[in-house]
Amino acid sequence: MNDCIFCKIAANQIPSTRVYEDEHTLAFSDLHPQAPVHILVIPKLHYAGIHEVPPQHADIYSQLLSVVATIVKEKNLIDKGYRLVVNFGEFAGQAVDHIHVHILGGRAMQWPPG
């Protein structure tokens, strides 16, 4: 998408604090962190929501979660815990229409979250 901020970040058109990158996936620090650790993990292919991913690109799911697993280990979040959040749509609070997983950690979380 030409106007997608996450696509522009993935294409190095907008700077970010990159935490992880490979051929298919990018992780970077959130500009407005909601926890001491707040990292966004995105596929480099553009889809607004998980339900839009066609079967031939279903490997996006395993790639995203594999990167999440790598990051939570590197950031030492396993001992105290972490939260993963995936939003879709206005009512869920999705601000950028590009699949992204929020990794939140470094503080106690509350429930229910929203």
Helices and strands as residue ranges (DSSP letters): H 5-10, E 18-21, E 25-29, E 37-43, G 50-52, G 55-57, H 59-74, E 82-85, E 101-105
